Amino acid sequence: MAARQTVVLLVAVVLSLPGLILSFQPSFSDDQTSITHRDITQSAILRKTAEVCRDIAASEGRDFSLTIDDNLTVNKVQKACSSSGTSTSPISTDAFQTALNVIYNSNANVDFSLALKPDYHFHDETFQGGRSIITEGLSSVKIVVKRGNFDSGRQMLGLISHILQDFYSHSNWVELGKTDPYSTLIRPSQPLYNLAGPNTPTCRSCTGNICTDNILPEVLRRGLLTSGYFNVDSSAKPDGKCSHGGSNDITSTKEPVGGINKDALKSSHGSLHNDAANLAVDATMELLEDIRVAVGDRVFLRFMGLSQTQAPVLCIIIDTTGSMGDDIAAVRKVSYDIIDSRRGTQQEPSSYILVPFNDPDFGPVIRTTDADIFKEQIRRLRPHGGGDAREMALSALQLALTSAPPSSEMFLFTDASAKDSHLKSAITALIETTKSEVTFLLTNVLRRRRRRRIVPHSQRQSDFTLYADLARASGGQAIEVTKSYISLATTIIKDSTTSAVVTVFQTELNPGRPDTFTFTVDASISNMIIYITGVSPLTFTLTSSTGESQSSDQRTGPLASFTAVGNLCRISLTSNQTGSWNISVNSSNPYSVKVTGRSSLNFVYNLMEAHEGVNSGFSLMEGRPTTGGNVTLLVTVTGSDTATVTNVTLFDSSGPREISGSLQSLRGGNFLVRFSGVPAGDYVVQLRGEDKSSTSMSTPSSFQRQASTKIKTSRVSVTAQADNMIIEPSSTISVPFTVSSGTTGRFAVRVSNDRSFPSTSPSSVTIAAGSGGKVNSTVTLTAPASTASGTDVTLTIEAENAAAADINYAVLRFSVAAKVTDLSGPVCQVINISGICPASPSLCASTQWEFVANLTDGINGTGIERITIRKGNGTLNTSTVVGAGGENITIVTYSASCCSQSVVLAAVDEVGNVGTCVGQATALTTPAPQTTTTSVTTTRVTTPSTGGHTLTLSHCLWISVVVSLLWK
């Protein structure tokens, strides 16, 4: 069917070079033994996520069998956290892996976009500056996560975790003999201590190539904290100060020569590399624990890409104008059916998003995890208004794309054209960036409506083409159906919102032609459905791996049953025979074919770009890859720890053209795939591999998967980098950007954001001859004073050539957060502990103890938002009174049986600061043996015991109340 172009690369892939390292290596180590930022981050996240799932399981009385150790994988943690005891549904790790990839990529990007900024690496003894970035970023993470803006939080978490991890490699914390993280780095209210002064010598020159004892003994004796200086252009540094070290660090050539970094095993202090990395893991876990307590366990899991159910988000974007009554009723019915039939099961949607639109209004975004709230919002939808037959469809879609999790599937209902069609390229950019699928359910779009306006046929076709183009770019579908049959078409929503739906094969032909398409059915896949969209006349023949066939004139046959509504044909396979199947389609009209199924086994990918210079390696690519240039993908297999990849191709059905990439296997199911000289086109990623986990046979099962979102090449490049990801209300941020191209001339510039914030930008830029093919400019973005803290805003910068034939973009996400002045957590004062617990465990259930404390956030604090039990199985009650100084005092009373004799309470204020109270019950020791009665009179309290002895006060030793206050 398709001509295949095979690319063989002879160039070795270098992920990072030891001599150029100025940090823990970003992603994958060159020697496969050094620990990278990605390793550190992954280890910390998997451990902390597993701990949270374990604690939730314990609170619900469920078993949690996963051992939390260094052998955790994404697949193991997902399965353990998703266990429902009886569910046999396939479990997808795609959302979890995708969320982690955002954090990994943001972490790694610090080494490329911020490589020469000392504060971001704790170079040059910048402890105050580095700590400020961490604590301000941490406050931002808590605020945006509590508002449900997880992607912004993940990007910020990646950035601050990189800085935190660098501290242990770039400072002398490990050399000082420290074995615990430096918690002050995430506690803005605590002072940094024992910092080496600016004129204090800290190092002596190394002897030979390996530095082991170049930190001055006096520095170590006094416990002074220092870090290495780093500069790629100058050897200047204060006299006597340590250098970072490495061939790129010019300061290490000046006395004292050498360095102290522990970035890799071959680094200056490489013998301490593992110690530094282990401390970095512990510190990252401490950071994650602080976020967990601030936002709550279940929100934390969603932040990490996990939910208590397996089904994806249910996202509806709907036109609410006057003629949409039938559509609204259909949306209401299918939403209610999904909610009512799946409530309390693993197939219940993980969250719900609703974005209504009209003219001129669109939104707001309604986002919730509460099914009843979503049902109520759907119930309130009423058709109203509408006059010129054009609505704000793309503005609503823009809100959905920036509000839903990455790789979501969303459904847009309308019967009108888009009034805001100028947003098409911005929407395409968001689709490609988020890898989301958009399916349009269009009723009477070609017939038009309202006021019976006569619209030229060409315009009616362009209305549909706009939606079809966006559907095609995303891997979704454009379904045309009459209003009377819209309820039948919504079956596709039920199909897509079940768990672990994967795409096996997808293509579209425009113009249409007869063709045969082959796809592989593997042992792990079930519930296979084929969707064909196209107008009549269209026929098909389905052939199984055994050669059995069924034609389109058989609605029910040996292989499948199918239904047709509008331009959609839905074919549900009744046979899951493994092996190679094919479907032959006969039509001269444009059509598409999509084959899906349910399976845990899938893959996710990111476009990467190579870097040379201060740090060599790969970082996440902005926008589209260059036409005719090399394309690099980082592919991660999900849902299996045993699967291997045998072939990855870029497939363009319009050619047709198929380009095979060269594979480099990395650790943890990751593969680097490189393609050379990729010509212009619209490509999808197809992957083939083998997996032993899906079959008991010794022979691996072959599988095939395909990504939905298109990869389009461009001869234009747009890059943008902001100095800060946080915008304060009433403030303006400047975003420098660069447009690059191999041709000179004028390029149109379009800038948009999903919050309608005020912004300024040039309408065009010009690449002049002799400019090196580049031109620089600036966009500004202003957050209005009324913007709530925790709001995120997505900025899209587009550049299009003069012929309007080529376009590229950069997409940046910012968080709006007011400056936090409340830096201290709530304060706890223990008032009383009452009750005496018996020594015998068998008697614990019959005895109660009580813990009473006052919690306050101070007169200038933001106030206590939430108090939770971190440890203990008792009951917590709270009440609030006003103190003498005018501060609010929360009185907490905790009571429990003596089977649970300790309690840890966490109090979180409005900005996410955490204070902790720890209490211990008063308990008797083991009873003393019975003694002979004498004439001495004693006061005796008789209590049954397992030994049958009588306990007397003269024979009892009391343990005093132990109360500790932990301020975080």
MARFI-168452 format. One line per 10 residues: number of its first residue (from 1); their letters; for each residue x, y, z of C-alpha. Coordinates in steps of 0.2 Angstrom, whole numbers, always signed. Layout:
N
NUM> A> X Y Z; ...
! end
This chain:
968
1> MAARQTVVLL> +0 +0 +0; +14 +12 +5; +31 +15 -2; +43 +13 +12; +59 +23 +15; +71 +16 +27; +83 +27 +36; +99 +19 +44; +109 +31 +55; +127 +28 +57
11> VAVVLSLPGL> +129 +42 +70; +130 +37 +88; +117 +45 +99; +125 +54 +113; +113 +59 +127; +126 +69 +137; +145 +70 +138; +155 +68 +154; +166 +83 +151; +152 +95 +148
21> ILSFQPSFSD> +142 +90 +163; +137 +105 +175; +123 +95 +184; +117 +78 +187; +115 +72 +169; +97 +77 +163; +89 +61 +156; +99 +46 +152; +118 +44 +157; +131 +41 +144
31> DQTSITHRDI> +139 +27 +154; +122 +19 +159; +128 +19 +178; +128 +37 +184; +111 +43 +191; +102 +56 +181; +90 +70 +186; +76 +59 +178; +82 +44 +188; +81 +54 +204
41> TQSAILRKTA> +64 +62 +200; +56 +45 +195; +62 +36 +210; +56 +50 +222; +39 +51 +213; +36 +32 +212; +40 +30 +230; +30 +44 +236; +15 +40 +225; +16 +22 +231
51> EVCRDIAASE> +16 +28 +249; +0 +39 +246; -9 +24 +238; -4 +13 +253; -10 +25 +266; -27 +27 +256; -29 +8 +255; -25 +7 +274; -38 +20 +278; -51 +11 +268
61> GRDFSLTIDD> -47 -6 +275; -39 -13 +259; -24 -23 +256; -9 -15 +248; +4 -28 +243; +17 -18 +233; +34 -17 +241; +40 +1 +241; +59 -1 +236; +71 +4 +222
71> NLTVNKVQKA> +63 -8 +210; +47 +1 +207; +41 +5 +190; +27 +15 +183; +17 -1 +178; +19 -8 +196; +14 +8 +205; -1 +10 +193; -7 -7 +196; -6 -6 +215
81> CSSSGTSTSP> -14 +10 +216; -28 +5 +204; -32 -11 +212; -51 -14 +215; -50 -32 +220; -62 -39 +207; -59 -28 +192; -52 -37 +177; -52 -22 +166; -36 -17 +157
91> ISTDAFQTAL> -26 -4 +166; -18 +10 +156; -3 +19 +163; -3 +32 +149; -10 +47 +160; +3 +43 +174; +18 +41 +162; +12 +57 +152; +11 +67 +169; +28 +61 +174
101> NVIYNSNANV> +36 +65 +157; +30 +83 +159; +39 +84 +176; +55 +75 +168; +55 +87 +153; +53 +103 +164; +67 +96 +175; +79 +93 +161; +75 +109 +152; +84 +119 +167
111> DFSLALKPDY> +100 +112 +160; +97 +119 +143; +87 +135 +144; +94 +141 +161; +111 +133 +161; +121 +149 +164; +110 +156 +178; +119 +152 +195; +103 +153 +206; +95 +138 +196
121> HFHDETFQGG> +110 +127 +200; +117 +133 +217; +133 +138 +208; +143 +152 +215; +137 +150 +233; +120 +157 +228; +111 +148 +242; +98 +162 +246; +94 +164 +227; +92 +146 +224
131> RSIITEGLSS> +81 +144 +240; +70 +158 +235; +66 +151 +218; +62 +134 +226; +51 +141 +239; +42 +153 +228; +39 +139 +215; +33 +128 +229; +20 +140 +234; +15 +142 +216
141> VKIVVKRGNF> +13 +123 +214; +2 +121 +229; -9 +135 +223; -12 +129 +205; -14 +111 +210; -27 +115 +223; -36 +124 +208; -34 +109 +197; -22 +116 +185; -10 +101 +186
151> DSGRQMLGLI> +0 +104 +170; +6 +121 +176; +10 +113 +193; +20 +99 +185; +30 +111 +175; +35 +121 +190; +38 +105 +200; +50 +99 +187; +60 +116 +188; +61 +117 +207
161> SHILQDFYSH> +65 +99 +209; +80 +101 +197; +87 +116 +208; +84 +106 +224; +93 +90 +217; +108 +101 +211; +111 +107 +228; +117 +90 +234; +129 +88 +219; +135 +106 +218
171> SNWVELGKTD> +138 +110 +237; +148 +102 +250; +133 +95 +260; +138 +77 +257; +157 +81 +261; +151 +88 +277; +145 +71 +282; +126 +75 +281; +115 +60 +278; +98 +69 +279
181> PYSTLIRPSQ> +91 +82 +267; +93 +101 +270; +75 +104 +274; +78 +123 +276; +79 +124 +257; +60 +121 +256; +56 +131 +272; +56 +150 +269; +53 +154 +287; +69 +145 +293
191> PLYNLAGPNT> +86 +154 +291; +100 +147 +281; +115 +144 +293; +134 +142 +292; +136 +149 +275; +154 +152 +270; +157 +171 +269; +161 +179 +252; +179 +181 +257; +181 +164 +266
201> PTCRSCTGNI> +193 +153 +256; +185 +136 +254; +196 +125 +243; +214 +121 +238; +220 +115 +222; +217 +96 +217; +232 +85 +215; +231 +75 +199; +215 +72 +189; +204 +66 +203
211> CTDNILPEVL> +199 +78 +217; +195 +70 +234; +202 +81 +247; +202 +99 +240; +189 +106 +252; +199 +115 +266; +199 +105 +282; +194 +121 +291; +178 +123 +281; +174 +105 +285
221> RRGLLTSGYF> +178 +107 +304; +167 +122 +305; +153 +115 +295; +153 +129 +283; +142 +127 +267; +149 +131 +250; +147 +127 +232; +158 +128 +216; +159 +143 +205; +155 +140 +187
231> NVDSSAKPDG> +158 +150 +171; +161 +145 +153; +168 +162 +147; +179 +168 +161; +191 +160 +174; +187 +174 +187; +181 +169 +204; +184 +175 +222; +201 +170 +229; +202 +153 +237
241> KCSHGGSNDI> +184 +148 +231; +180 +131 +225; +175 +128 +207; +162 +117 +200; +174 +108 +189; +174 +99 +172; +181 +104 +155; +167 +117 +152; +171 +126 +168; +184 +139 +165
251> TSTKEPVGGI> +185 +144 +183; +192 +127 +187; +208 +132 +178; +212 +146 +191; +219 +143 +208; +213 +133 +217; +211 +122 +202; +199 +107 +200; +181 +105 +206; +169 +98 +219
261> NKDALKSSHG> +154 +93 +208; +147 +75 +210; +136 +75 +194; +143 +59 +188; +154 +45 +193; +168 +53 +183; +166 +70 +190; +178 +79 +202; +170 +71 +217; +163 +57 +208
271> SLHNDAANLA> +166 +45 +222; +152 +53 +231; +140 +53 +217; +129 +40 +223; +128 +48 +240; +123 +64 +233; +110 +56 +221; +102 +47 +236; +101 +63 +246; +93 +71 +231
281> VDATMELLED> +80 +57 +230; +76 +59 +249; +75 +78 +247; +63 +77 +232; +52 +65 +242; +52 +78 +256; +47 +91 +243; +33 +79 +237; +27 +76 +254; +25 +94 +258
291> IRVAVGDRVF> +14 +96 +242; +5 +80 +247; +0 +87 +264; -4 +104 +257; -16 +98 +244; -23 +81 +251; -19 +63 +246; -32 +61 +232; -28 +78 +224; -10 +73 +225
301> LRFMGLSQTQ> -13 +57 +215; -22 +67 +202; -8 +79 +201; +4 +64 +198; -8 +58 +184; -17 +45 +194; -35 +43 +199; -45 +31 +209; -54 +25 +193; -47 +20 +177
311> APVLCIIIDT> -58 +29 +164; -52 +45 +156; -60 +62 +158; -77 +65 +151; -75 +82 +141; -90 +90 +133; -90 +106 +123; -107 +111 +117; -116 +125 +108; -131 +131 +118
321> TGSMGDDIAA> -140 +142 +105; -158 +141 +101; -158 +127 +89; -148 +115 +100; -162 +107 +110; -160 +90 +102; -141 +90 +104; -142 +96 +122; -155 +82 +126; -143 +69 +118
331> VRKVSYDIID> -128 +75 +128; -139 +75 +144; -144 +57 +141; -127 +50 +136; -119 +59 +151; -132 +53 +163; -130 +35 +156; -111 +35 +158; -112 +42 +176; -126 +31 +182
341> SRRGTQQEPS> -120 +15 +175; -102 +17 +180; -103 +26 +197; -92 +17 +210; -83 +6 +197; -66 +7 +189; -75 +13 +173; -82 +29 +181; -74 +45 +173; -59 +51 +182
351> SYILVPFNDP> -66 +69 +180; -79 +79 +171; -77 +95 +160; -90 +105 +152; -88 +120 +141; -104 +129 +134; -103 +142 +121; -115 +154 +112; -112 +170 +104; -103 +181 +109
361> DFGPVIRTTD> -101 +171 +125; -91 +155 +129; -87 +146 +145; -84 +146 +159; -75 +129 +161; -84 +118 +173; -72 +105 +179; -76 +93 +193; -73 +76 +200; -90 +75 +207
371> ADIFKEQIRR> -102 +67 +195; -118 +74 +204; -111 +92 +201; -108 +88 +183; -125 +81 +181; -133 +96 +188; -123 +107 +176; -129 +97 +162; -146 +98 +168; -145 +117 +168
381> LRPHGGGDAR> -141 +118 +150; -154 +127 +140; -155 +132 +122; -156 +151 +120; -151 +165 +109; -141 +164 +93; -144 +175 +78; -131 +175 +64; -128 +157 +63; -110 +158 +69
391> EMALSALQLA> -104 +154 +86; -88 +154 +97; -84 +136 +95; -65 +137 +93; -64 +149 +109; -73 +136 +119; -62 +122 +112; -47 +132 +116; -53 +133 +134; -56 +114 +134
401> LTSAPPSSEM> -38 +110 +127; -30 +121 +140; -41 +114 +155; -41 +95 +151; -27 +83 +155; -15 +80 +141; -20 +66 +128; -38 +69 +133; -52 +65 +120; -66 +78 +119
411> FLFTDASAKD> -82 +80 +110; -89 +96 +102; -107 +98 +98; -113 +111 +86; -125 +115 +71; -116 +131 +66; -100 +137 +59; -86 +145 +69; -87 +164 +71; -69 +163 +78
421> SHLKSAITAL> -61 +153 +64; -46 +164 +65; -41 +153 +80; -39 +138 +69; -20 +138 +69; -19 +142 +87; -31 +127 +91; -20 +116 +80; -5 +121 +90; -14 +116 +106
431> IETTKSEVTF> -19 +100 +99; -2 +95 +94; +6 +101 +110; -7 +92 +121; -9 +77 +110; -28 +78 +113; -41 +71 +101; -56 +81 +96; -72 +73 +89; -85 +85 +81
441> LLTNVLRRRR> -103 +79 +81; -111 +91 +69; -130 +92 +66; -136 +100 +50; -120 +110 +48; -121 +109 +29; -139 +113 +29; -137 +129 +40; -150 +136 +51; -157 +151 +59
451> RRRIVPHSQR> -166 +165 +49; -165 +153 +34; -151 +162 +27; -145 +157 +10; -127 +153 +11; -116 +148 -4; -111 +130 -6; -93 +134 -5; -95 +142 +12; -105 +128 +18
461> QSDFTLYADL> -91 +116 +13; -78 +127 +21; -88 +127 +38; -87 +108 +38; -69 +108 +32; -63 +118 +47; -70 +106 +59; -64 +91 +48; -46 +98 +47; -45 +100 +66
471> ARASGGQAIE> -52 +82 +69; -39 +75 +57; -25 +85 +65; -30 +77 +82; -34 +60 +77; -53 +63 +81; -67 +62 +69; -80 +74 +61; -97 +65 +62; -111 +73 +52
481> VTKSYISLAT> -129 +67 +58; -146 +74 +58; -153 +80 +74; -166 +65 +75; -151 +53 +75; -139 +63 +86; -142 +51 +101; -136 +36 +91; -120 +45 +86; -116 +48 +105
491> TIIKDSTTSA> -112 +29 +106; -94 +34 +102; -93 +44 +118; -97 +28 +128; -84 +19 +118; -70 +32 +120; -73 +35 +139; -70 +17 +144; -53 +13 +151; -37 +9 +142
501> VVTVFQTELN> -43 +13 +124; -29 +12 +112; -27 +16 +93; -21 +1 +83; -22 +9 +66; -29 +25 +58; -28 +33 +41; -38 +45 +30; -39 +47 +11; -43 +63 +3
511> PGRPDTFTFT> -47 +61 -11; -54 +44 -8; -49 +28 -18; -51 +10 -16; -38 +3 -4; -34 -11 +8; -27 -8 +26; -19 -20 +37; -18 -21 +56; -12 -33 +69
521> VDASISNMII> -23 -40 +83; -13 -45 +98; -16 -56 +113; -18 -41 +125; -32 -32 +116; -51 -34 +117; -67 -24 +113; -60 -20 +95; -70 -7 +86; -67 +0 +68
531> YITGVSPLTF> -74 +17 +64; -76 +22 +45; -82 +40 +41; -87 +44 +24; -102 +48 +13; -110 +35 +2; -107 +26 -9; -95 +17 +2; -92 -2 +5; -80 -12 +14
541> TLTSSTGESQ> -74 -30 +17; -67 -36 +33; -55 -51 +33; -48 -60 +49; -31 -67 +51; -38 -84 +47; -44 -78 +30; -63 -77 +35; -72 -62 +27; -87 -52 +30
551> SSDQRTGPLA> -94 -38 +19; -103 -22 +22; -120 -29 +16; -119 -41 +32; -125 -30 +47; -121 -45 +58; -109 -59 +53; -95 -71 +59; -82 -57 +62; -92 -41 +67
561> SFTAVGNLCR> -108 -32 +69; -110 -14 +63; -122 +1 +63; -122 +16 +53; -128 +34 +57; -125 +49 +47; -107 +48 +39; -101 +36 +53; -100 +17 +52; -96 +8 +68
571> ISLTSNQTGS> -90 -10 +66; -89 -20 +83; -78 -35 +81; -85 -51 +88; -69 -61 +85; -53 -57 +93; -42 -69 +82; -24 -64 +84; -13 -60 +69; -14 -49 +54
581> WNISVNSSNP> -32 -43 +49; -36 -31 +34; -51 -21 +29; -54 -16 +11; -63 +0 +8; -71 +5 -9; -75 +23 -11; -70 +38 -22; -76 +51 -9; -64 +56 +6
591> YSVKVTGRSS> -65 +44 +20; -56 +39 +36; -53 +22 +45; -49 +21 +63; -46 +4 +73; -47 +4 +92; -47 -8 +106; -44 -10 +124; -27 -15 +131; -15 -10 +144
601> LNFVYNLMEA> -1 -10 +131; +2 +6 +123; +16 +20 +121; +18 +38 +123; +31 +49 +114; +39 +67 +114; +47 +76 +100; +65 +80 +106; +79 +91 +100; +98 +89 +101
611> HEGVNSGFSL> +109 +102 +111; +127 +105 +110; +137 +117 +121; +136 +119 +140; +126 +103 +141; +124 +91 +127; +109 +80 +126; +91 +81 +121; +76 +92 +127; +58 +94 +123
621> MEGRPTTGGN> +56 +102 +106; +45 +117 +104; +33 +117 +90; +35 +108 +74; +51 +99 +67; +60 +106 +53; +56 +101 +35; +70 +91 +28; +79 +90 +45; +81 +76 +57
631> VTLLVTVTGS> +67 +71 +69; +70 +63 +86; +57 +55 +97; +58 +48 +114; +46 +34 +115; +40 +25 +131; +31 +9 +131; +17 +9 +144; +8 -5 +152; +21 -18 +151
641> DTATVTNVTL> +38 -20 +159; +43 -34 +147; +38 -27 +130; +51 -22 +117; +50 -11 +102; +55 -18 +85; +50 -4 +73; +44 +14 +74; +39 +23 +58; +32 +40 +53
651> FDSSGPREIS> +17 +37 +42; +10 +50 +30; -6 +43 +22; -7 +57 +9; +9 +51 +0; +8 +37 +5; +25 +38 +13; +32 +27 +28; +49 +32 +35; +57 +20 +48
661> GSLQSLRGGN> +68 +27 +62; +84 +20 +70; +81 +13 +88; +92 +15 +103; +86 +6 +118; +87 +15 +135; +82 +11 +152; +65 +8 +159; +55 +5 +142; +62 +20 +134
671> FLVRFSGVPA> +68 +21 +116; +77 +35 +107; +71 +35 +89; +79 +46 +75; +74 +50 +58; +85 +58 +45; +80 +71 +32; +61 +70 +35; +52 +78 +20; +37 +90 +21
681> GDYVVQLRGE> +21 +80 +26; +8 +76 +40; +14 +61 +49; +8 +50 +63; +19 +38 +74; +17 +20 +71; +25 +7 +83; +27 -11 +82; +34 -23 +95; +33 -39 +105
691> DKSSTSMSTP> +27 -43 +122; +28 -59 +133; +17 -52 +147; +1 -54 +136; +3 -73 +133; +8 -88 +142; +17 -94 +126; +35 -94 +125; +34 -85 +109; +31 -66 +111
701> SSFQRQASTK> +15 -58 +105; +17 -45 +91; +8 -29 +93; +4 -13 +84; +0 +4 +90; -2 +21 +83; -2 +39 +90; -17 +49 +85; -10 +67 +84; -2 +72 +68
711> IKTSRVSVTA> +16 +78 +67; +18 +91 +54; +35 +98 +48; +38 +116 +44; +52 +127 +37; +48 +140 +50; +54 +139 +68; +48 +149 +83; +56 +148 +100; +52 +157 +116
721> QADNMIIEPS> +58 +158 +133; +52 +167 +148; +63 +171 +163; +48 +167 +175; +34 +155 +174; +24 +165 +188; +15 +181 +185; +8 +192 +199; -9 +200 +197; -8 +217 +189
731> STISVPFTVS> +10 +213 +183; +16 +211 +165; +28 +198 +159; +39 +200 +144; +42 +185 +133; +56 +186 +120; +54 +175 +105; +64 +171 +89; +58 +167 +72; +70 +157 +61
741> SGTTGRFAVR> +69 +151 +43; +80 +147 +28; +71 +161 +18; +71 +179 +21; +56 +191 +21; +41 +195 +31; +32 +183 +43; +15 +187 +50; +14 +185 +69; -2 +180 +79
751> VSNDRSFPST> -3 +179 +97; -17 +172 +108; -20 +166 +125; -35 +156 +133; -39 +169 +146; -41 +184 +135; -28 +193 +145; -21 +209 +138; -6 +207 +127; +5 +216 +115
761> SPSSVTIAAG> +15 +209 +100; +21 +214 +83; +9 +210 +69; +24 +204 +59; +43 +202 +59; +56 +202 +45; +71 +191 +43; +83 +201 +33; +98 +196 +23; +113 +193 +33
771> SGGKVNSTVT> +104 +190 +49; +108 +172 +50; +90 +167 +46; +84 +174 +63; +74 +189 +69; +70 +192 +88; +55 +201 +95; +45 +202 +111; +27 +198 +117; +20 +205 +133
781> LTAPASTASG> +6 +197 +144; -3 +206 +158; -12 +197 +172; -27 +208 +177; -28 +213 +195; -44 +203 +198; -35 +187 +192; -37 +174 +206; -21 +166 +212; -19 +148 +205
791> TDVTLTIEAE> -26 +153 +188; -15 +147 +173; -14 +155 +156; -8 +147 +140; +1 +159 +128; +2 +154 +109; +14 +163 +98; +13 +159 +79; +23 +164 +64; +17 +161 +46
801> NAAAADINYA> +27 +164 +30; +22 +177 +17; +13 +164 +6; +3 +159 +21; +8 +141 +17; +19 +137 +31; +17 +140 +50; +25 +136 +66; +22 +140 +85; +28 +141 +103
811> VLRFSVAAKV> +16 +137 +117; +20 +143 +135; +10 +140 +151; +11 +153 +165; +3 +153 +183; -4 +168 +191; +0 +169 +209; +0 +184 +221; +16 +186 +231; +15 +175 +247
821> TDLSGPVCQV> +19 +185 +263; +13 +171 +275; +29 +160 +276; +26 +151 +292; +15 +136 +295; +1 +135 +308; +7 +134 +326; +1 +120 +338; -1 +122 +357; -6 +106 +366
831> INISGICPAS> -19 +109 +379; -22 +92 +387; -20 +73 +385; -32 +63 +395; -36 +44 +397; -24 +30 +402; -21 +16 +391; -18 -2 +398; -2 -11 +395; -11 -26 +388
841> PSLCASTQWE> -15 -25 +370; -30 -36 +372; -38 -23 +382; -35 -8 +371; -52 -8 +362; -61 -5 +378; -51 +11 +383; -51 +28 +375; -39 +42 +376; -41 +61 +371
851> FVANLTDGIN> -29 +74 +364; -34 +92 +364; -24 +106 +355; -25 +124 +349; -20 +128 +332; -18 +146 +325; -10 +154 +310; -6 +170 +319; -14 +187 +318; -5 +190 +301
861> GTGIERITIR> -7 +173 +294; -19 +168 +280; -29 +157 +291; -31 +138 +293; -39 +130 +278; -39 +111 +283; -34 +100 +297; -31 +81 +293; -26 +66 +303; -9 +60 +296
871> KGNGTLNTST> -7 +46 +308; -20 +38 +319; -37 +29 +318; -47 +41 +329; -60 +54 +327; -56 +72 +325; -68 +87 +329; -64 +105 +327; -71 +122 +333; -65 +140 +331
881> VVGAGGENIT> -64 +154 +344; -56 +171 +343; -41 +174 +354; -36 +189 +364; -26 +196 +351; -39 +194 +338; -32 +179 +329; -43 +164 +325; -40 +149 +336; -45 +131 +330
891> IVTYSASCCS> -48 +120 +344; -45 +102 +339; -51 +87 +349; -45 +70 +344; -51 +54 +352; -46 +36 +349; -46 +19 +357; -30 +14 +365; -26 +2 +350; -20 +18 +342
901> QSVVLAAVDE> -10 +27 +354; -1 +41 +344; -8 +54 +333; +0 +66 +320; -11 +81 +314; -7 +92 +299; -14 +109 +298; -13 +118 +281; -15 +137 +279; -23 +145 +264
911> VGNVGTCVGQ> -7 +147 +255; -1 +129 +258; +11 +131 +273; +10 +116 +284; +11 +114 +303; +11 +97 +312; +6 +92 +329; +11 +75 +337; +3 +67 +352; +6 +51 +362
921> ATALTTPAPQ> -6 +43 +374; -2 +40 +392; +1 +21 +394; +4 +9 +408; +20 -2 +408; +19 -21 +409; +11 -26 +425; +23 -31 +439; +21 -48 +447; +9 -51 +461
931> TTTTSVTTTR> +17 -48 +479; +12 -55 +496; +0 -43 +505; +8 -34 +520; +1 -23 +533; +5 -8 +523; -11 +0 +517; -12 +5 +498; -25 +12 +487; -29 -1 +474
941> VTTPSTGGHT> -37 +0 +457; -42 -17 +451; -41 -21 +432; -43 -38 +424; -27 -43 +415; -21 -58 +404; -11 -64 +419; -26 -63 +431; -16 -51 +442; -22 -36 +452
951> LTLSHCLWIS> -14 -20 +447; -10 -8 +461; -4 +10 +460; +11 +5 +470; +16 -8 +457; +13 +3 +442; +25 +14 +432; +17 +29 +423; +24 +34 +406; +23 +53 +405
961> VVVSLLWK> +14 +61 +390; +26 +64 +375; +21 +78 +364; +32 +85 +350; +28 +100 +339; +35 +99 +322; +35 +116 +312; +36 +114 +294
! end
